[in-house]
């Protein structure tokens, strides 16, 4: 009889443990399913997985589970979300392209069978690889989809990542970076898109990956949906080298990016970028080229855009060029200092019917003595201020040298 009492006494405890295990299992199932990402938007997502030796086979199983839960919230299909995957070490390998798995069941099966590669950590090469190989129309990328890359790595790259990640972002691809254990957070931030608060995840161990999957899936869903469209953008207060841009604030926007470029400049047409926080509603563009048309694009959350156009005013005339102390072979040039930060002055002088000569002086000089001129000859003289953004308005004058004394 004594042997039966402990068993009877332990029954409530066993039932309690079984109920707790069932609740934990139910909770785990709910987390694994995640909140569905309900959106008709199209997205092409390429997952870039570090398969280096430092991860190990056991931790690689946790990565497979993490990816499975991350993608489980999406509506997978040719007209919805497509997901490709590349595993990288010293040489990246496409495990499957964007259009390889048109159903969630097929995709999940591929994830569960993802092999472990092993090798070195060459993240820069891998980022270039997915741009050139995976984000392509011939393997399923659609022109009207949102493009997203998700990097999962456990260490610092053994090659350069700045240029390759910038190339992806310049191509309109939004980047997430998930680093585990020995990953370099500074490097992750250099790879990921802004804002880093929602695009960079740093986890101290593989077992904690699961704690971040719901937040990541939620942010990915927001990227798939895209931000609310900007309602208006206005360009105003155009100056000689500045102009203001303002817009209506977008709810839940975490930042804005302005891209602006001159479309009638003398020099090469560079695209300039300015980023501000989500609480900013206006910004001044500076160091613009005078008398130049600018195309301006404003991105909320660095995705959707409003376009506009501004025109800078021409730079004021530089001033007057005076020529004095003229002899048969010399003259002295004096000119008004041009407005603004002049980098240098370019002086040209040309005798009638002769070759053009050129002299350059620094921006703080406003006079120059010319010699070895031809007597009794008309000279056309030009002084042009040169700024960092290009040449300004020239100052012109004409003078005739005197007759040489030996000719009298």
C-alpha positions as a Python dict, from the first residue, in 0.01 Angstrom:
ca = {
    (1, 'X'): (0, 0, 0),
    (2, 'X'): (283, 240, 78),
    (3, 'X'): (421, 210, -274),
    (4, 'X'): (90, 328, -425),
    (5, 'X'): (55, 653, -229),
    (6, 'X'): (345, 841, -398),
    (7, 'X'): (202, 749, -740),
    (8, 'X'): (-144, 872, -650),
    (9, 'X'): (-1, 1188, -498),
    (10, 'X'): (198, 1258, -814),
    (11, 'X'): (-97, 1229, -1055),
    (12, 'X'): (-207, 1595, -1026),
    (13, 'X'): (152, 1701, -1081),
    (14, 'X'): (181, 1485, -1391),
    (15, 'X'): (-144, 1624, -1528),
    (16, 'X'): (-23, 1975, -1462),
    (17, 'X'): (306, 1907, -1644),
    (18, 'X'): (119, 1757, -1939),
    (19, 'X'): (-110, 2058, -1958),
    (20, 'X'): (188, 2294, -1946),
    (21, 'X'): (361, 2102, -2225),
    (22, 'X'): (46, 2116, -2438),
    (23, 'X'): (18, 2489, -2380),
    (24, 'X'): (384, 2539, -2472),
    (25, 'X'): (336, 2327, -2786),
    (26, 'X'): (28, 2526, -2879),
    (27, 'X'): (211, 2853, -2819),
    (28, 'X'): (507, 2735, -3028),
    (29, 'X'): (274, 2641, -3312),
    (30, 'X'): (115, 2986, -3300),
    (31, 'X'): (459, 3152, -3311),
    (32, 'X'): (571, 2929, -3595),
    (33, 'X'): (272, 3032, -3800),
    (34, 'X'): (315, 3402, -3717),
    (35, 'X'): (74, 3680, -3806),
    (36, 'X'): (-12, 3649, -4177),
    (37, 'X'): (116, 3922, -4406),
    (38, 'X'): (-209, 4011, -4576),
    (39, 'X'): (-129, 4218, -4883),
    (40, 'X'): (-179, 4189, -5258),
    (41, 'X'): (164, 4345, -5314),
    (42, 'X'): (430, 4162, -5510),
    (43, 'X'): (777, 4108, -5365),
    (44, 'X'): (1088, 3923, -5477),
    (45, 'X'): (1294, 3825, -5172),
    (46, 'X'): (1638, 3665, -5197),
    (47, 'X'): (1768, 3509, -4875),
    (48, 'X'): (2149, 3502, -4859),
    (49, 'X'): (2267, 3241, -4608),
    (50, 'X'): (2617, 3212, -4467),
    (51, 'X'): (2712, 2844, -4485),
    (52, 'X'): (3068, 2878, -4349),
    (53, 'X'): (3237, 2618, -4127),
    (54, 'X'): (3207, 2841, -3820),
    (55, 'X'): (2830, 2785, -3809),
    (56, 'X'): (2832, 2409, -3772),
    (57, 'X'): (2566, 2156, -3869),
    (58, 'X'): (2363, 2184, -3549),
    (59, 'X'): (2336, 2565, -3574),
    (60, 'X'): (2258, 2536, -3945),
    (61, 'X'): (1945, 2340, -3850),
    (62, 'X'): (1841, 2638, -3636),
    (63, 'X'): (1896, 2866, -3938),
    (64, 'X'): (1670, 2642, -4148),
    (65, 'X'): (1400, 2662, -3879),
    (66, 'X'): (1443, 3040, -3859),
    (67, 'X'): (1403, 3084, -4236),
    (68, 'X'): (1102, 2854, -4239),
    (69, 'X'): (922, 3062, -3978),
    (70, 'X'): (1031, 3389, -4135),
    (71, 'X'): (870, 3309, -4471),
    (72, 'X'): (564, 3131, -4330),
    (73, 'X'): (369, 3457, -4296),
    (74, 'X'): (377, 3533, -4669),
    (75, 'X'): (133, 3444, -4944),
    (76, 'X'): (372, 3259, -5175),
    (77, 'X'): (295, 3257, -5546),
    (78, 'X'): (382, 3393, -5892),
    (79, 'X'): (152, 3694, -5834),
    (80, 'X'): (244, 3751, -5469),
    (81, 'X'): (571, 3688, -5283),
    (82, 'X'): (851, 3486, -5441),
    (83, 'X'): (1152, 3374, -5239),
    (84, 'X'): (1488, 3260, -5370),
    (85, 'X'): (1785, 3141, -5165),
    (86, 'X'): (2160, 3146, -5215),
    (87, 'X'): (2410, 2989, -4977),
    (88, 'X'): (2758, 3134, -4974),
    (89, 'X'): (3106, 3057, -4848),
    (90, 'X'): (3407, 3109, -5072),
    (91, 'X'): (3189, 3052, -5378),
    (92, 'X'): (2814, 3139, -5367),
    (93, 'X'): (2565, 2879, -5486),
    (94, 'X'): (2203, 2938, -5583),
    (95, 'X'): (1998, 2678, -5400),
    (96, 'X'): (1683, 2789, -5582),
    (97, 'X'): (1576, 3090, -5787),
    (98, 'X'): (1281, 3322, -5725),
    (99, 'X'): (1048, 3135, -5959),
    (100, 'X'): (1146, 2783, -5846),
    (101, 'X'): (876, 2735, -5580),
    (102, 'X'): (530, 2870, -5670),
    (103, 'X'): (363, 2732, -5354),
    (104, 'X'): (434, 2764, -4982),
    (105, 'X'): (441, 2387, -4944),
    (106, 'X'): (711, 2349, -5211),
    (107, 'X'): (912, 2633, -5060),
    (108, 'X'): (896, 2491, -4707),
    (109, 'X'): (1005, 2151, -4829),
    (110, 'X'): (1306, 2308, -5002),
    (111, 'X'): (1399, 2492, -4681),
    (112, 'X'): (1379, 2174, -4473),
    (113, 'X'): (1613, 2001, -4720),
    (114, 'X'): (1861, 2290, -4750),
    (115, 'X'): (2211, 2133, -4737),
    (116, 'X'): (2500, 2268, -4531),
    (117, 'X'): (2784, 2389, -4755),
    (118, 'X'): (3086, 2475, -4536),
    (119, 'X'): (3371, 2709, -4626),
    (120, 'X'): (3493, 3068, -4574),
    (121, 'X'): (3291, 3388, -4519),
    (122, 'X'): (3307, 3596, -4839),
    (123, 'X'): (3004, 3820, -4791),
    (124, 'X'): (3106, 4090, -5040),
    (125, 'X'): (3136, 3836, -5321),
    (126, 'X'): (2800, 3688, -5225),
    (127, 'X'): (2624, 4026, -5231),
    (128, 'X'): (2758, 4092, -5581),
    (129, 'X'): (2651, 3741, -5680),
    (130, 'X'): (2284, 3782, -5589),
    (131, 'X'): (2272, 4117, -5774),
    (132, 'X'): (2416, 3965, -6091),
    (133, 'X'): (2254, 3620, -6073),
    (134, 'X'): (1942, 3614, -5851),
    (135, 'X'): (1780, 3955, -5903),
    (136, 'X'): (1723, 3895, -6274),
    (137, 'X'): (1410, 3877, -6488),
    (138, 'X'): (1517, 3551, -6650),
    (139, 'X'): (1502, 3371, -6312),
    (140, 'X'): (1173, 3518, -6197),
    (141, 'X'): (1225, 3880, -6085),
    (142, 'X'): (926, 4092, -6184),
    (143, 'X'): (950, 4458, -6288),
    (144, 'X'): (658, 4566, -6065),
    (145, 'X'): (768, 4383, -5749),
    (146, 'X'): (947, 4510, -5443),
    (147, 'X'): (1303, 4379, -5426),
    (148, 'X'): (1437, 4268, -5087),
    (149, 'X'): (1755, 4092, -4980),
    (150, 'X'): (1795, 3919, -4641),
    (151, 'X'): (2149, 3835, -4526),
    (152, 'X'): (2207, 3582, -4244),
    (153, 'X'): (2569, 3553, -4128),
    (154, 'X'): (2765, 3453, -3818),
    (155, 'X'): (3097, 3632, -3875),
    (156, 'X'): (3288, 3923, -4021),
    (157, 'X'): (3337, 3909, -4395),
    (158, 'X'): (3679, 3819, -4529),
    (159, 'X'): (3632, 4056, -4821),
    (160, 'X'): (3499, 4409, -4882),
    (161, 'X'): (3123, 4463, -4848),
    (162, 'X'): (3067, 4840, -4886),
    (163, 'X'): (3071, 4864, -5267),
    (164, 'X'): (2870, 4545, -5325),
    (165, 'X'): (2597, 4638, -5074),
    (166, 'X'): (2578, 4993, -5212),
    (167, 'X'): (2533, 4851, -5563),
    (168, 'X'): (2236, 4649, -5441),
    (169, 'X'): (2078, 4950, -5270),
    (170, 'X'): (2142, 5167, -5577),
    (171, 'X'): (1953, 4907, -5779),
    (172, 'X'): (1646, 4956, -5562),
    (173, 'X'): (1698, 4648, -5347),
    (174, 'X'): (1615, 4686, -4978),
    (175, 'X'): (1862, 4500, -4756),
    (176, 'X'): (1819, 4334, -4417),
    (177, 'X'): (2121, 4204, -4224),
    (178, 'X'): (2092, 3942, -3947),
    (179, 'X'): (2414, 3873, -3760),
    (180, 'X'): (2462, 3590, -3513),
    (181, 'X'): (2734, 3533, -3252),
    (182, 'X'): (3060, 3668, -3401),
    (183, 'X'): (2903, 3892, -3666),
    (184, 'X'): (3033, 4250, -3680),
    (185, 'X'): (2744, 4488, -3609),
    (186, 'X'): (2925, 4781, -3773),
    (187, 'X'): (2959, 4572, -4088),
    (188, 'X'): (2592, 4472, -4069),
    (189, 'X'): (2494, 4840, -4056),
    (190, 'X'): (2712, 4917, -4355),
    (191, 'X'): (2527, 4650, -4552),
    (192, 'X'): (2165, 4707, -4446),
    (193, 'X'): (1925, 4973, -4569),
    (194, 'X'): (1813, 5258, -4349),
    (195, 'X'): (1666, 5282, -4095),
    (196, 'X'): (1898, 5039, -3920),
    (197, 'X'): (1657, 5001, -3628),
    (198, 'X'): (1431, 4787, -3848),
    (199, 'X'): (1687, 4641, -4090),
    (200, 'X'): (1970, 4518, -3864),
    (201, 'X'): (1946, 4230, -3615),
    (202, 'X'): (2237, 4127, -3396),
    (203, 'X'): (2187, 3802, -3200),
    (204, 'X'): (2441, 3669, -2950),
    (205, 'X'): (2370, 3300, -3015),
    (206, 'X'): (2184, 3083, -3266),
    (207, 'X'): (1938, 2962, -3004),
    (208, 'X'): (1808, 3320, -2977),
    (209, 'X'): (1732, 3357, -3348),
    (210, 'X'): (1377, 3243, -3286),
    (211, 'X'): (1321, 3535, -3047),
    (212, 'X'): (1363, 3780, -3336),
    (213, 'X'): (1173, 3604, -3611),
    (214, 'X'): (832, 3763, -3546),
    (215, 'X'): (974, 4115, -3542),
    (216, 'X'): (1173, 4049, -3859),
    (217, 'X'): (872, 3898, -4036),
    (218, 'X'): (665, 4202, -3937),
    (219, 'X'): (926, 4442, -4076),
    (220, 'X'): (958, 4234, -4392),
    (221, 'X'): (583, 4246, -4431),
    (222, 'X'): (593, 4626, -4406),
    (223, 'X'): (862, 4629, -4674),
    (224, 'X'): (647, 4409, -4897),
    (225, 'X'): (345, 4631, -4845),
    (226, 'X'): (546, 4949, -4888),
    (227, 'X'): (482, 5280, -4715),
    (228, 'X'): (187, 5505, -4769),
    (229, 'X'): (225, 5726, -5074),
    (230, 'X'): (349, 6078, -5021),
    (231, 'X'): (59, 6315, -5074),
    (232, 'X'): (248, 6623, -5185),
    (233, 'X'): (592, 6770, -5236),
    (234, 'X'): (674, 7135, -5301),
    (235, 'X'): (994, 7304, -5416),
    (236, 'X'): (1024, 7666, -5305),
    (237, 'X'): (1265, 7950, -5222),
    (238, 'X'): (1500, 7870, -5509),
    (239, 'X'): (1824, 8063, -5473),
    (240, 'X'): (2149, 8081, -5664),
    (241, 'X'): (2288, 7761, -5512),
    (242, 'X'): (2008, 7647, -5279),
    (243, 'X'): (1642, 7551, -5278),
    (244, 'X'): (1394, 7418, -5022),
    (245, 'X'): (1179, 7105, -5048),
    (246, 'X'): (884, 7032, -4818),
    (247, 'X'): (625, 6755, -4799),
    (248, 'X'): (339, 6621, -4594),
    (249, 'X'): (451, 6382, -4324),
    (250, 'X'): (368, 6018, -4388),
    (251, 'X'): (221, 5828, -4090),
    (252, 'X'): (462, 5566, -3955),
    (253, 'X'): (740, 5685, -4185),
    (254, 'X'): (1077, 5628, -4021),
    (255, 'X'): (1277, 5843, -4259),
    (256, 'X'): (1296, 6017, -4594),
    (257, 'X'): (1554, 6014, -4871),
    (258, 'X'): (1590, 6285, -5134),
    (259, 'X'): (1770, 6216, -5461),
    (260, 'X'): (1847, 6518, -5676),
    (261, 'X'): (2050, 6568, -5991),
    (262, 'X'): (2123, 6854, -6233),
    (263, 'X'): (1985, 6791, -6582),
    (264, 'X'): (2143, 7087, -6762),
    (265, 'X'): (2481, 7110, -6595),
    (266, 'X'): (2806, 7150, -6782),
    (267, 'X'): (2980, 6879, -6581),
    (268, 'X'): (2876, 6514, -6542),
    (269, 'X'): (2527, 6466, -6401),
    (270, 'X'): (2585, 6314, -6059),
    (271, 'X'): (2296, 6200, -5842),
    (272, 'X'): (2313, 6346, -5492),
    (273, 'X'): (2147, 6188, -5188),
    (274, 'X'): (2019, 6345, -4866),
    (275, 'X'): (1857, 6146, -4583),
    (276, 'X'): (1657, 6284, -4293),
    (277, 'X'): (1457, 6139, -4004),
    (278, 'X'): (1088, 6062, -4001),
    (279, 'X'): (1006, 6376, -3802),
    (280, 'X'): (1144, 6608, -4071),
    (281, 'X'): (905, 6770, -4321),
    (282, 'X'): (1133, 7011, -4507),
    (283, 'X'): (1498, 7039, -4600),
    (284, 'X'): (1728, 7279, -4783),
    (285, 'X'): (1938, 7150, -5072),
    (286, 'X'): (2273, 7328, -5078),
    (287, 'X'): (2578, 7374, -5301),
    (288, 'X'): (2370, 7355, -5617),
    (289, 'X'): (2489, 7472, -5958),
    (290, 'X'): (2352, 7818, -6052),
    (291, 'X'): (2107, 7854, -6340),
    (292, 'X'): (2045, 7480, -6349),
    (293, 'X'): (1734, 7260, -6359),
    (294, 'X'): (1721, 6988, -6093),
    (295, 'X'): (1517, 6669, -6089),
    (296, 'X'): (1416, 6581, -5731),
    (297, 'X'): (1283, 6249, -5602),
    (298, 'X'): (1154, 6209, -5247),
    (299, 'X'): (1127, 5862, -5089),
    (300, 'X'): (931, 5778, -4775),
    (301, 'X'): (1082, 5476, -4603),
    (302, 'X'): (1316, 5478, -4901),
    (303, 'X'): (1060, 5315, -5128),
    (304, 'X'): (764, 5508, -5266),
    (305, 'X'): (838, 5840, -5430),
    (306, 'X'): (701, 6175, -5536),
    (307, 'X'): (881, 6362, -5812),
    (308, 'X'): (923, 6732, -5872),
    (309, 'X'): (1156, 6980, -6036),
    (310, 'X'): (1334, 7292, -5915),
    (311, 'X'): (1547, 7549, -6095),
    (312, 'X'): (1829, 7740, -5929),
    (313, 'X'): (1878, 8107, -6012),
    (314, 'X'): (2176, 8214, -6223),
    (315, 'X'): (2481, 8325, -6029),
    (316, 'X'): (2515, 8708, -6020),
    (317, 'X'): (2763, 8859, -6268),
    (318, 'X'): (3116, 8821, -6143),
    (319, 'X'): (3210, 9188, -6177),
    (320, 'X'): (3426, 9413, -6394),
    (321, 'X'): (3760, 9338, -6557),
    (322, 'X'): (3990, 9641, -6585),
    (323, 'X'): (4309, 9650, -6797),
    (324, 'X'): (4580, 9908, -6710),
    (325, 'X'): (4950, 9980, -6761),
    (326, 'X'): (4935, 9875, -7124),
    (327, 'X'): (5263, 9876, -7318),
    (328, 'X'): (5371, 9721, -7644),
    (329, 'X'): (5433, 9384, -7471),
    (330, 'X'): (5269, 9396, -7127),
    (331, 'X'): (4944, 9476, -6951),
    (332, 'X'): (4801, 9447, -6600),
    (333, 'X'): (4462, 9287, -6535),
    (334, 'X'): (4251, 9370, -6230),
    (335, 'X'): (3905, 9229, -6162),
    (336, 'X'): (3635, 9235, -5900),
    (337, 'X'): (3627, 8937, -5666),
    (338, 'X'): (3348, 8705, -5776),
    (339, 'X'): (3073, 8620, -5524),
    (340, 'X'): (3086, 8292, -5334),
    (341, 'X'): (3367, 8045, -5270),
    (342, 'X'): (3583, 8076, -5580),
    (343, 'X'): (3827, 7788, -5619),
    (344, 'X'): (4033, 7955, -5894),
    (345, 'X'): (4023, 8207, -6177),
    (346, 'X'): (4089, 8104, -6535),
    (347, 'X'): (4237, 8384, -6748),
    (348, 'X'): (4247, 8357, -7125),
    (349, 'X'): (4388, 8613, -7370),
    (350, 'X'): (4404, 8592, -7746),
    (351, 'X'): (4556, 8827, -8005),
    (352, 'X'): (4348, 8893, -8313),
    (353, 'X'): (4410, 8607, -8552),
    (354, 'X'): (4643, 8434, -8302),
    (355, 'X'): (4643, 8142, -8058),
    (356, 'X'): (4460, 8142, -7726),
    (357, 'X'): (4673, 8150, -7410),
    (358, 'X'): (4552, 8045, -7066),
    (359, 'X'): (4666, 8118, -6711),
    (360, 'X'): (4512, 7998, -6381),
    (361, 'X'): (4542, 8167, -6042),
    (362, 'X'): (4396, 8081, -5702),
    (363, 'X'): (4057, 8215, -5594),
    (364, 'X'): (4201, 8478, -5360),
    (365, 'X'): (4395, 8660, -5637),
    (366, 'X'): (4229, 8946, -5829),
    (367, 'X'): (4513, 9082, -6046),
    (368, 'X'): (4765, 8950, -6298),
    (369, 'X'): (5049, 9097, -6503),
    (370, 'X'): (5079, 8966, -6863),
    (371, 'X'): (5398, 8995, -7067),
    (372, 'X'): (5550, 8883, -7399),
    (373, 'X'): (5257, 9035, -7589),
    (374, 'X'): (5256, 9147, -7954),
    (375, 'X'): (5270, 9520, -8013),
    (376, 'X'): (4991, 9708, -8193),
    (377, 'X'): (4758, 9407, -8154),
    (378, 'X'): (4405, 9378, -8023),
    (379, 'X'): (4368, 9129, -7738),
    (380, 'X'): (4046, 8971, -7614),
    (381, 'X'): (4079, 8898, -7242),
    (382, 'X'): (3847, 8681, -7030),
    (383, 'X'): (3858, 8613, -6655),
    (384, 'X'): (3628, 8331, -6542),
    (385, 'X'): (3572, 8232, -6177),
    (386, 'X'): (3564, 7857, -6122),
    (387, 'X'): (3370, 7701, -5833),
    (388, 'X'): (3363, 7345, -5704),
    (389, 'X'): (3040, 7293, -5895),
    (390, 'X'): (3168, 7449, -6219),
    (391, 'X'): (3256, 7778, -6394),
    (392, 'X'): (3076, 8105, -6316),
    (393, 'X'): (3000, 8408, -6531),
    (394, 'X'): (3306, 8537, -6722),
    (395, 'X'): (3438, 8896, -6712),
    (396, 'X'): (3536, 9028, -7055),
    (397, 'X'): (3746, 9315, -7192),
    (398, 'X'): (3938, 9411, -7506),
    (399, 'X'): (4256, 9617, -7536),
    (400, 'X'): (4513, 9710, -7801),
    (401, 'X'): (4880, 9705, -7712),
    (402, 'X'): (5088, 10011, -7794),
    (403, 'X'): (5356, 10047, -8061),
    (404, 'X'): (5708, 9947, -7972),
    (405, 'X'): (5957, 10236, -7934),
    (406, 'X'): (6201, 10089, -8190),
    (407, 'X'): (5921, 10103, -8447),
    (408, 'X'): (5889, 10480, -8409),
}
